[in-house]
């Protein structure tokens, strides 16, 4: 503010100084034209000159205004149309959110007629068509968007949602792959793509997608490593089906390096090693896994690999394996089973009595029933133990954490809810004796 006042004062002083100078130094300006001579004081000549310049400037400005008026008016009209177009676009979006089909359609048409850029109105038009149930029109709009620069991802997403809603997972997977190439760091897309690849048993592709999720920290590191190991087990099964035994064995070995407690990986690796005449290595795999995570299916496979027909020697084998983790429930169970087969009643009873105290379950009561019946021929006593088995905690099984489905065999994807890596070896909430017996039989591996 102060600087402006100073400028005005300085300008006034300059004008005053000029006026004084002209007053002290008077003069005339003579103009001769066509015999006419005009003499005027110099100060008047300067004022006249300034007036002429001002008039010329006004005329020039008026000419520019007239020249630019059509363009300016056109720009104004265009701006008004754009404003009305955006207003219609906004109201259309609100109508879509509110589920008002007629309003959405009306504003979509209005926006399309007012806005010159169709990419701004295609989404509204597509959503309005979806709201109206016109899937063909919606597909047409989304398809146009997928081929419009800058709108490809949005168009593909609309097509993806439509494919999923009509259950066309083949098309959904194809679209998800296209979208993933455009934006590989989009979390919801990566997860959808991963699920679709799992459904189609594309294990290698799913592993690549999982690697992206881990890299972008969109999945917990430990969980991601576990899931990668699970995928490798499925890839190994696929490789075995294609008679690529060495590749399958390598994949299972890598899976165990990622997760040393993954029972299915150890079970499959031991089976394939035995199948390729590497029985000693197969036995080592089972023994190493037993030290970390004992499982009855591993014991069954262990005995099958030994091929020992003598019941007493089978007891010694059971004790050898159980010695890797002697206090575990499964170690006591396998000794009791082997002792019963060899009719070593005392050894079987010792293990079962300990189990009845530490970890009672339906299978323990069933083994007690077998012991009572085979040792003493006590059928009434055996029936009593079987009755207790029906009331006891269920036998361990593969139980889905998501839906609670109980399965005798492990699978990477739950057969009921399609959850990935959700099966855990644990005691299910309820199970009948028939289920228990079925699971026991189904868990026995077969070497071919």
The 8 nearest C-alpha neighbors of each residue, nearest first, counted from 0:
[[1, 3, 2, 4, 5, 6, 7, 8],
 [0, 2, 4, 3, 5, 6, 7, 8],
 [1, 3, 5, 4, 0, 6, 7, 8],
 [4, 2, 6, 0, 5, 1, 7, 8],
 [5, 3, 1, 7, 6, 2, 8, 0],
 [4, 6, 2, 8, 3, 7, 9, 1],
 [7, 5, 3, 9, 4, 8, 10, 2],
 [8, 6, 10, 4, 9, 5, 11, 3],
 [9, 7, 11, 5, 10, 6, 12, 4],
 [8, 10, 6, 12, 11, 7, 5, 13],
 [11, 9, 13, 7, 12, 8, 6, 14],
 [12, 10, 8, 14, 13, 9, 7, 15],
 [11, 13, 15, 9, 10, 14, 16, 8],
 [12, 14, 16, 10, 11, 15, 17, 9],
 [15, 13, 17, 11, 16, 12, 18, 10],
 [16, 14, 18, 12, 17, 13, 19, 11],
 [15, 17, 13, 19, 14, 18, 12, 20],
 [18, 16, 20, 14, 15, 19, 13, 21],
 [19, 17, 15, 21, 20, 16, 22, 14],
 [20, 18, 22, 16, 21, 17, 15, 23],
 [19, 21, 17, 23, 18, 22, 24, 16],
 [22, 20, 24, 18, 23, 19, 25, 17],
 [23, 21, 19, 20, 24, 25, 18, 17],
 [24, 22, 20, 21, 25, 19, 18, 26],
 [23, 25, 21, 22, 20, 26, 19, 18],
 [26, 24, 21, 22, 23, 27, 41, 40],
 [25, 27, 41, 40, 24, 28, 21, 42],
 [28, 26, 40, 41, 39, 38, 29, 25],
 [27, 29, 39, 41, 38, 40, 30, 26],
 [30, 28, 38, 37, 27, 31, 39, 36],
 [29, 31, 37, 36, 38, 32, 28, 35],
 [30, 32, 36, 35, 37, 34, 29, 33],
 [31, 33, 35, 34, 30, 36, 37, 29],
 [34, 32, 35, 31, 36, 30, 37, 29],
 [35, 33, 32, 31, 36, 37, 30, 29],
 [36, 34, 32, 31, 33, 37, 30, 38],
 [35, 37, 31, 30, 34, 32, 38, 29],
 [36, 38, 30, 29, 31, 39, 35, 28],
 [39, 37, 29, 28, 27, 30, 36, 40],
 [40, 38, 28, 27, 41, 37, 44, 43],
 [39, 41, 27, 43, 42, 26, 28, 44],
 [42, 40, 44, 27, 43, 28, 26, 45],
 [41, 43, 45, 44, 40, 46, 21, 26],
 [44, 42, 46, 45, 41, 40, 47, 39],
 [43, 45, 41, 47, 42, 46, 48, 40],
 [44, 46, 48, 42, 43, 47, 41, 49],
 [45, 47, 43, 49, 48, 44, 50, 42],
 [48, 46, 50, 44, 49, 45, 43, 51],
 [47, 49, 45, 51, 46, 50, 44, 52],
 [50, 48, 52, 46, 47, 51, 53, 45],
 [49, 51, 47, 53, 48, 52, 54, 46],
 [52, 50, 48, 54, 53, 49, 55, 47],
 [51, 53, 49, 55, 50, 54, 56, 48],
 [54, 52, 56, 50, 51, 55, 49, 57],
 [55, 53, 57, 51, 56, 52, 58, 50],
 [54, 56, 58, 52, 57, 53, 59, 51],
 [55, 57, 53, 59, 54, 58, 52, 60],
 [58, 56, 60, 54, 59, 55, 61, 53],
 [57, 59, 55, 61, 56, 60, 62, 54],
 [60, 58, 62, 56, 57, 61, 55, 63],
 [59, 61, 63, 57, 62, 58, 64, 56],
 [60, 62, 64, 58, 59, 63, 57, 65],
 [63, 61, 59, 65, 60, 64, 66, 58],
 [62, 64, 66, 60, 65, 61, 67, 59],
 [65, 63, 61, 67, 66, 62, 68, 60],
 [66, 64, 62, 68, 63, 67, 61, 69],
 [65, 67, 63, 64, 68, 62, 69, 70],
 [68, 66, 64, 70, 65, 69, 71, 63],
 [67, 69, 71, 65, 70, 66, 64, 72],
 [70, 68, 72, 71, 67, 73, 66, 65],
 [71, 69, 73, 72, 67, 68, 74, 66],
 [72, 70, 68, 74, 73, 69, 67, 75],
 [71, 73, 75, 69, 70, 74, 68, 76],
 [74, 72, 70, 76, 71, 75, 69, 77],
 [75, 73, 77, 71, 72, 76, 78, 70],
 [74, 76, 72, 78, 73, 77, 71, 79],
 [75, 77, 79, 73, 78, 74, 80, 72],
 [78, 76, 74, 80, 79, 75, 73, 81],
 [79, 77, 75, 81, 76, 80, 74, 82],
 [78, 80, 76, 82, 77, 81, 83, 75],
 [81, 79, 77, 83, 82, 78, 113, 84],
 [82, 80, 84, 78, 83, 79, 114, 77],
 [81, 83, 79, 85, 84, 80, 78, 86],
 [82, 84, 86, 80, 81, 85, 87, 79],
 [85, 83, 110, 81, 113, 87, 86, 82],
 [86, 84, 88, 82, 87, 83, 89, 81],
 [85, 87, 83, 89, 84, 88, 82, 90],
 [86, 88, 84, 90, 106, 110, 85, 89],
 [89, 87, 85, 91, 86, 90, 110, 84],
 [90, 88, 86, 92, 91, 87, 85, 93],
 [89, 91, 93, 87, 92, 88, 94, 86],
 [92, 90, 103, 106, 94, 88, 89, 93],
 [93, 91, 95, 89, 94, 90, 96, 88],
 [92, 94, 90, 96, 91, 95, 97, 89],
 [93, 95, 97, 91, 103, 99, 92, 96],
 [96, 94, 98, 92, 97, 93, 103, 99],
 [95, 97, 93, 94, 98, 92, 99, 91],
 [96, 98, 94, 95, 99, 93, 92, 100],
 [97, 99, 95, 96, 100, 94, 130, 103],
 [100, 98, 94, 97, 102, 101, 95, 103],
 [99, 101, 103, 102, 131, 98, 130, 104],
 [102, 100, 104, 103, 99, 105, 131, 94],
 [103, 101, 105, 104, 99, 100, 94, 106],
 [102, 104, 91, 94, 100, 106, 101, 127],
 [105, 103, 107, 101, 102, 106, 127, 100],
 [106, 104, 102, 108, 107, 103, 101, 109],
 [105, 107, 109, 91, 87, 103, 108, 104],
 [106, 108, 104, 110, 105, 109, 124, 103],
 [109, 107, 111, 105, 106, 110, 104, 112],
 [110, 108, 106, 112, 111, 107, 113, 105],
 [109, 111, 84, 113, 107, 87, 112, 108],
 [110, 112, 108, 109, 114, 113, 120, 107],
 [113, 111, 109, 110, 114, 108, 115, 84],
 [114, 112, 84, 110, 111, 80, 109, 81],
 [115, 113, 84, 116, 111, 110, 81, 112],
 [114, 116, 117, 113, 111, 112, 81, 119],
 [115, 117, 118, 114, 119, 120, 111, 113],
 [118, 116, 119, 120, 121, 115, 111, 114],
 [119, 117, 121, 116, 120, 144, 150, 122],
 [120, 118, 117, 116, 121, 122, 114, 123],
 [119, 121, 123, 117, 122, 118, 111, 124],
 [122, 120, 124, 118, 123, 140, 119, 125],
 [121, 123, 125, 124, 120, 126, 119, 140],
 [124, 122, 126, 120, 125, 121, 127, 107],
 [123, 125, 121, 127, 122, 107, 126, 120],
 [126, 124, 137, 122, 128, 140, 123, 127],
 [125, 127, 129, 123, 128, 124, 130, 122],
 [126, 128, 130, 124, 129, 125, 103, 104],
 [127, 129, 133, 131, 125, 137, 126, 130],
 [130, 128, 126, 132, 131, 127, 133, 137],
 [131, 129, 127, 128, 132, 100, 126, 98],
 [130, 132, 128, 129, 133, 100, 127, 101],
 [133, 131, 129, 130, 134, 128, 127, 137],
 [132, 134, 128, 131, 135, 136, 129, 137],
 [135, 133, 137, 136, 132, 129, 138, 128],
 [134, 136, 138, 137, 133, 139, 128, 140],
 [137, 135, 139, 138, 134, 133, 128, 140],
 [136, 138, 125, 134, 128, 140, 139, 135],
 [139, 137, 135, 141, 136, 140, 142, 134],
 [138, 140, 136, 142, 137, 141, 135, 143],
 [141, 139, 143, 137, 125, 142, 138, 121],
 [142, 140, 154, 144, 138, 143, 139, 157],
 [141, 143, 145, 139, 144, 140, 138, 154],
 [144, 142, 140, 146, 141, 145, 139, 147],
 [143, 145, 154, 141, 147, 150, 146, 142],
 [144, 151, 146, 154, 142, 143, 155, 147],
 [145, 147, 143, 144, 151, 148, 142, 150],
 [148, 146, 144, 150, 145, 151, 149, 143],
 [149, 147, 150, 151, 146, 145, 144, 118],
 [148, 150, 151, 147, 152, 153, 144, 145],
 [149, 151, 144, 147, 153, 148, 152, 145],
 [152, 145, 150, 154, 153, 144, 149, 146],
 [153, 151, 155, 154, 150, 178, 156, 145],
 [154, 152, 156, 150, 155, 151, 157, 145],
 [153, 155, 145, 141, 144, 157, 151, 156],
 [154, 156, 158, 152, 157, 145, 153, 159],
 [157, 155, 159, 153, 154, 158, 152, 160],
 [156, 158, 154, 160, 159, 155, 141, 161],
 [157, 159, 155, 161, 156, 160, 141, 162],
 [160, 158, 156, 162, 171, 161, 157, 174],
 [161, 159, 163, 157, 162, 158, 164, 156],
 [160, 162, 164, 158, 159, 163, 157, 165],
 [161, 163, 167, 159, 171, 165, 160, 164],
 [162, 164, 166, 160, 161, 165, 167, 171],
 [163, 165, 161, 166, 162, 160, 167, 159],
 [166, 164, 162, 163, 167, 161, 168, 160],
 [167, 165, 163, 164, 168, 162, 171, 161],
 [166, 168, 162, 169, 170, 165, 163, 171],
 [169, 167, 171, 170, 166, 172, 163, 162],
 [168, 170, 172, 171, 167, 173, 199, 162],
 [171, 169, 173, 168, 172, 167, 174, 162],
 [172, 170, 168, 174, 159, 162, 169, 173],
 [171, 173, 175, 169, 170, 174, 195, 168],
 [172, 174, 170, 176, 171, 175, 169, 177],
 [175, 173, 177, 171, 176, 172, 159, 170],
 [174, 176, 172, 178, 177, 173, 192, 171],
 [175, 177, 179, 173, 174, 178, 172, 180],
 [178, 176, 174, 180, 175, 179, 173, 181],
 [177, 179, 175, 181, 180, 176, 152, 182],
 [180, 178, 183, 176, 182, 181, 177, 175],
 [179, 181, 177, 178, 182, 183, 176, 175],
 [182, 180, 178, 179, 183, 177, 152, 151],
 [183, 181, 179, 184, 180, 185, 178, 152],
 [182, 184, 179, 185, 180, 181, 189, 211],
 [183, 185, 182, 186, 215, 189, 211, 212],
 [186, 184, 188, 183, 182, 187, 189, 179],
 [185, 187, 189, 188, 184, 190, 217, 212],
 [188, 186, 190, 189, 185, 191, 192, 184],
 [189, 187, 191, 186, 190, 185, 192, 179],
 [190, 188, 192, 186, 191, 187, 193, 185],
 [189, 191, 193, 187, 188, 192, 186, 194],
 [192, 190, 188, 194, 193, 189, 187, 195],
 [191, 193, 189, 195, 190, 194, 175, 188],
 [192, 194, 190, 196, 191, 205, 195, 189],
 [195, 193, 197, 191, 196, 192, 190, 198],
 [194, 196, 198, 192, 197, 193, 172, 191],
 [197, 195, 201, 199, 193, 198, 194, 205],
 [198, 196, 200, 194, 199, 195, 201, 193],
 [197, 199, 195, 196, 200, 194, 201, 417],
 [198, 200, 196, 197, 201, 195, 169, 202],
 [201, 199, 197, 202, 198, 196, 205, 233],
 [202, 200, 196, 199, 204, 203, 197, 205],
 [201, 203, 205, 200, 204, 234, 230, 206],
 [202, 204, 206, 205, 201, 207, 234, 230],
 [205, 203, 207, 206, 202, 201, 208, 196],
 [206, 204, 202, 208, 203, 193, 207, 196],
 [205, 207, 209, 203, 204, 208, 202, 210],
 [208, 206, 210, 204, 209, 205, 203, 211],
 [207, 209, 205, 211, 210, 206, 193, 204],
 [208, 210, 212, 206, 211, 207, 205, 213],
 [209, 211, 207, 213, 208, 212, 214, 206],
 [212, 210, 214, 208, 209, 213, 215, 207],
 [213, 211, 209, 217, 215, 210, 214, 218],
 [212, 214, 216, 210, 211, 215, 218, 217],
 [215, 213, 211, 216, 212, 210, 217, 209],
 [214, 216, 212, 217, 213, 211, 184, 218],
 [217, 215, 213, 214, 218, 212, 219, 220],
 [218, 216, 212, 215, 213, 186, 219, 214],
 [217, 219, 216, 213, 212, 223, 220, 222],
 [218, 220, 222, 221, 223, 216, 217, 213],
 [219, 221, 223, 222, 218, 224, 213, 216],
 [222, 220, 224, 223, 219, 225, 226, 218],
 [221, 223, 225, 219, 224, 220, 226, 218],
 [222, 224, 220, 226, 221, 225, 219, 227],
 [223, 225, 227, 221, 226, 222, 220, 228],
 [226, 224, 222, 228, 227, 223, 258, 221],
 [227, 225, 229, 223, 228, 224, 222, 230],
 [226, 228, 224, 230, 229, 225, 223, 206],
 [227, 229, 254, 231, 225, 226, 230, 257],
 [230, 228, 226, 232, 231, 227, 225, 411],
 [231, 229, 227, 233, 232, 228, 202, 234],
 [230, 232, 234, 228, 229, 233, 250, 254],
 [233, 231, 235, 229, 230, 234, 251, 264],
 [232, 234, 236, 230, 235, 231, 237, 229],
 [233, 235, 231, 237, 236, 232, 202, 238],
 [234, 236, 247, 238, 232, 237, 233, 250],
 [237, 235, 233, 239, 238, 234, 240, 232],
 [236, 238, 234, 240, 235, 239, 233, 241],
 [237, 239, 235, 243, 241, 247, 240, 236],
 [240, 238, 242, 236, 241, 243, 244, 237],
 [239, 241, 237, 242, 238, 236, 243, 235],
 [240, 242, 238, 239, 243, 237, 244, 236],
 [243, 241, 239, 240, 244, 238, 237, 247],
 [244, 242, 238, 239, 246, 241, 245, 247],
 [243, 245, 247, 239, 246, 242, 248, 238],
 [244, 246, 248, 247, 243, 249, 239, 250],
 [245, 247, 249, 244, 248, 243, 250, 238],
 [246, 248, 235, 244, 250, 238, 245, 249],
 [249, 247, 245, 251, 250, 246, 268, 244],
 [250, 248, 252, 246, 247, 251, 245, 253],
 [251, 249, 253, 247, 252, 248, 231, 235],
 [252, 250, 254, 248, 253, 249, 264, 232],
 [251, 253, 249, 255, 254, 250, 248, 256],
 [254, 252, 256, 250, 251, 255, 249, 257],
 [253, 255, 228, 251, 257, 252, 256, 231],
 [256, 254, 259, 258, 252, 257, 253, 251],
 [255, 257, 253, 254, 258, 259, 252, 228],
 [256, 258, 254, 255, 228, 224, 253, 259],
 [259, 257, 255, 260, 256, 261, 225, 254],
 [258, 260, 255, 261, 256, 257, 288, 291],
 [261, 259, 258, 292, 262, 291, 288, 255],
 [260, 262, 264, 258, 259, 263, 255, 265],
 [261, 263, 265, 264, 260, 266, 292, 288],
 [264, 262, 266, 265, 261, 267, 409, 232],
 [263, 265, 267, 262, 266, 261, 251, 232],
 [264, 266, 268, 262, 263, 267, 269, 284],
 [265, 267, 263, 269, 264, 268, 262, 270],
 [266, 268, 270, 264, 269, 265, 263, 271],
 [269, 267, 265, 271, 270, 266, 251, 264],
 [270, 268, 281, 272, 266, 267, 271, 265],
 [269, 271, 267, 273, 268, 272, 274, 266],
 [272, 270, 274, 268, 273, 269, 267, 275],
 [273, 271, 277, 269, 275, 274, 281, 270],
 [274, 272, 278, 276, 277, 270, 271, 275],
 [273, 275, 271, 272, 276, 270, 447, 446],
 [274, 276, 272, 273, 277, 271, 244, 278],
 [277, 275, 273, 274, 278, 272, 279, 271],
 [278, 276, 272, 273, 280, 275, 279, 281],
 [277, 279, 273, 281, 280, 276, 282, 272],
 [280, 278, 282, 281, 277, 283, 273, 272],
 [279, 281, 283, 282, 278, 277, 284, 272],
 [280, 282, 269, 278, 284, 272, 279, 283],
 [281, 283, 279, 285, 284, 280, 278, 286],
 [284, 282, 280, 286, 281, 285, 287, 279],
 [283, 285, 281, 287, 282, 286, 269, 288],
 [286, 284, 288, 282, 283, 287, 289, 297],
 [287, 285, 289, 283, 288, 284, 282, 320],
 [286, 288, 284, 290, 289, 285, 283, 291],
 [287, 289, 285, 291, 290, 286, 292, 284],
 [290, 288, 293, 286, 292, 291, 287, 285],
 [289, 291, 323, 324, 288, 287, 292, 286],
 [292, 290, 288, 289, 260, 293, 287, 259],
 [291, 293, 289, 288, 260, 290, 294, 262],
 [294, 292, 289, 329, 291, 288, 290, 295],
 [293, 295, 297, 296, 329, 292, 298, 289],
 [296, 294, 298, 297, 299, 329, 293, 333],
 [297, 295, 299, 298, 442, 294, 443, 300],
 [296, 298, 300, 295, 294, 299, 301, 285],
 [299, 297, 301, 295, 300, 296, 302, 294],
 [300, 298, 296, 302, 301, 297, 443, 303],
 [299, 301, 303, 297, 298, 302, 444, 304],
 [302, 300, 298, 304, 299, 303, 297, 305],
 [301, 303, 305, 299, 304, 300, 298, 306],
 [302, 304, 300, 306, 305, 301, 299, 307],
 [303, 305, 301, 306, 302, 300, 278, 273],
 [306, 304, 302, 307, 303, 301, 282, 278],
 [307, 305, 303, 304, 302, 308, 301, 313],
 [306, 308, 305, 309, 313, 312, 302, 303],
 [309, 307, 310, 306, 313, 312, 311, 305],
 [308, 310, 312, 311, 307, 313, 341, 314],
 [311, 309, 341, 313, 312, 308, 340, 314],
 [312, 310, 314, 313, 341, 309, 315, 338],
 [311, 313, 315, 314, 309, 310, 316, 307],
 [312, 314, 310, 316, 311, 315, 317, 309],
 [315, 313, 317, 337, 311, 312, 316, 338],
 [314, 316, 312, 318, 313, 317, 319, 311],
 [317, 315, 313, 319, 314, 318, 320, 312],
 [316, 318, 314, 320, 315, 319, 334, 321],
 [319, 317, 321, 315, 316, 320, 322, 334],
 [320, 318, 316, 322, 317, 321, 315, 323],
 [319, 321, 317, 322, 318, 323, 316, 286],
 [322, 320, 330, 318, 325, 323, 319, 324],
 [321, 323, 325, 319, 324, 320, 318, 330],
 [322, 324, 290, 321, 320, 325, 289, 286],
 [325, 323, 290, 322, 321, 326, 327, 330],
 [326, 324, 322, 321, 327, 330, 323, 331],
 [327, 325, 324, 328, 330, 331, 321, 322],
 [326, 328, 330, 329, 325, 324, 331, 293],
 [327, 329, 331, 330, 332, 326, 358, 354],
 [330, 328, 332, 331, 327, 333, 293, 294],
 [331, 329, 321, 327, 328, 333, 332, 325],
 [330, 332, 334, 328, 329, 333, 350, 335],
 [333, 331, 329, 335, 330, 334, 336, 328],
 [334, 332, 336, 335, 330, 331, 337, 329],
 [335, 333, 337, 331, 336, 332, 317, 338],
 [334, 336, 347, 332, 338, 333, 337, 350],
 [337, 335, 333, 339, 334, 338, 332, 340],
 [336, 338, 314, 340, 334, 339, 335, 333],
 [339, 337, 343, 341, 335, 347, 340, 336],
 [340, 338, 342, 336, 341, 337, 343, 347],
 [339, 341, 337, 338, 342, 310, 336, 343],
 [340, 342, 310, 338, 339, 343, 311, 337],
 [343, 341, 339, 344, 340, 338, 374, 373],
 [342, 344, 338, 341, 346, 345, 339, 347],
 [345, 343, 347, 342, 346, 348, 339, 374],
 [344, 346, 348, 347, 343, 349, 338, 342],
 [347, 345, 349, 348, 344, 343, 338, 350],
 [346, 348, 335, 344, 338, 350, 345, 349],
 [347, 349, 351, 345, 346, 350, 352, 344],
 [350, 348, 346, 352, 347, 351, 345, 353],
 [349, 351, 353, 347, 348, 352, 331, 335],
 [350, 352, 354, 348, 353, 349, 355, 347],
 [353, 351, 355, 354, 349, 350, 348, 356],
 [352, 354, 350, 351, 356, 355, 357, 349],
 [353, 355, 351, 358, 357, 356, 352, 359],
 [356, 354, 359, 352, 353, 358, 357, 351],
 [355, 357, 354, 353, 358, 359, 352, 351],
 [356, 358, 354, 355, 353, 359, 328, 352],
 [359, 357, 354, 355, 356, 360, 328, 353],
 [360, 358, 355, 354, 363, 356, 357, 391],
 [361, 359, 392, 363, 391, 362, 393, 394],
 [360, 362, 388, 391, 364, 363, 393, 394],
 [361, 363, 365, 364, 360, 366, 394, 388],
 [364, 362, 366, 360, 365, 361, 359, 367],
 [363, 365, 367, 388, 361, 366, 362, 384],
 [366, 364, 362, 368, 367, 363, 385, 361],
 [367, 365, 369, 363, 368, 364, 362, 370],
 [368, 366, 370, 364, 369, 365, 371, 363],
 [369, 367, 381, 365, 384, 371, 366, 370],
 [368, 370, 366, 372, 367, 371, 373, 365],
 [371, 369, 367, 373, 368, 372, 374, 366],
 [372, 370, 368, 374, 369, 381, 375, 373],
 [371, 373, 376, 377, 369, 370, 378, 381],
 [374, 372, 370, 376, 371, 375, 369, 377],
 [373, 375, 371, 372, 370, 376, 344, 342],
 [376, 374, 377, 372, 371, 373, 370, 378],
 [375, 377, 372, 373, 378, 374, 371, 381],
 [378, 376, 372, 375, 380, 379, 371, 381],
 [377, 379, 381, 380, 372, 376, 382, 371],
 [380, 378, 382, 381, 377, 383, 372, 384],
 [379, 381, 383, 377, 378, 382, 384, 371],
 [380, 382, 368, 378, 384, 383, 379, 372],
 [383, 381, 385, 379, 380, 384, 386, 378],
 [384, 382, 386, 380, 381, 385, 379, 387],
 [383, 385, 387, 368, 381, 386, 382, 364],
 [386, 384, 388, 382, 387, 383, 365, 368],
 [387, 385, 383, 388, 384, 389, 382, 390],
 [386, 388, 384, 390, 385, 389, 391, 383],
 [389, 387, 361, 385, 391, 364, 386, 390],
 [388, 390, 386, 387, 391, 432, 385, 361],
 [391, 389, 387, 388, 392, 386, 361, 393],
 [390, 392, 388, 361, 360, 389, 387, 393],
 [393, 391, 360, 361, 394, 390, 359, 426],
 [394, 392, 430, 361, 429, 360, 426, 427],
 [393, 395, 361, 426, 360, 435, 362, 396],
 [396, 394, 426, 425, 424, 393, 427, 397],
 [397, 395, 424, 425, 398, 407, 426, 406],
 [396, 398, 424, 406, 423, 422, 405, 407],
 [397, 399, 405, 422, 423, 404, 403, 396],
 [400, 398, 422, 403, 421, 404, 401, 402],
 [401, 399, 421, 403, 402, 422, 398, 423],
 [400, 402, 399, 403, 421, 418, 416, 404],
 [403, 401, 404, 399, 400, 416, 415, 418],
 [402, 404, 399, 400, 398, 401, 405, 427],
 [403, 405, 399, 402, 398, 406, 415, 413],
 [406, 404, 398, 397, 403, 396, 399, 427],
 [405, 407, 397, 408, 396, 398, 404, 409],
 [406, 408, 438, 396, 441, 397, 442, 409],
 [409, 407, 406, 442, 410, 397, 441, 438],
 [408, 410, 397, 411, 407, 422, 406, 263],
 [409, 411, 412, 413, 408, 422, 414, 420],
 [410, 412, 420, 419, 229, 413, 409, 233],
 [413, 411, 419, 417, 410, 418, 420, 414],
 [412, 414, 417, 418, 415, 416, 410, 419],
 [415, 413, 417, 412, 416, 410, 418, 404],
 [414, 416, 413, 417, 404, 402, 418, 412],
 [415, 417, 418, 413, 414, 402, 401, 412],
 [418, 416, 413, 412, 414, 415, 419, 198],
 [419, 417, 413, 416, 412, 421, 420, 401],
 [418, 420, 412, 421, 411, 417, 413, 197],
 [421, 419, 411, 422, 412, 418, 226, 229],
 [420, 422, 399, 400, 419, 418, 401, 423],
 [423, 421, 399, 398, 397, 420, 400, 424],
 [422, 424, 397, 398, 425, 399, 421, 400],
 [425, 423, 397, 396, 398, 395, 422, 426],
 [426, 424, 395, 396, 423, 427, 397, 398],
 [425, 427, 395, 394, 393, 396, 428, 424],
 [426, 428, 429, 393, 425, 398, 395, 396],
 [429, 427, 426, 430, 393, 392, 403, 405],
 [430, 428, 427, 393, 431, 392, 426, 394],
 [431, 429, 393, 434, 432, 435, 427, 428],
 [430, 432, 434, 433, 435, 389, 429, 393],
 [431, 433, 435, 434, 436, 389, 430, 388],
 [434, 432, 436, 431, 435, 437, 430, 438],
 [435, 433, 437, 431, 432, 436, 430, 438],
 [434, 436, 432, 438, 433, 437, 394, 439],
 [435, 437, 439, 433, 438, 434, 432, 440],
 [436, 438, 434, 440, 435, 439, 441, 433],
 [439, 437, 407, 441, 435, 440, 436, 442],
 [440, 438, 436, 442, 437, 441, 435, 443],
 [439, 441, 437, 438, 442, 443, 436, 407],
 [442, 440, 438, 443, 439, 437, 407, 408],
 [443, 441, 439, 296, 440, 438, 444, 407],
 [442, 444, 441, 440, 296, 299, 445, 439],
 [445, 443, 300, 442, 446, 296, 299, 441],
 [444, 446, 447, 443, 300, 270, 303, 442],
 [447, 445, 270, 444, 274, 273, 271, 300],
 [446, 445, 274, 270, 271, 273, 444, 275]]
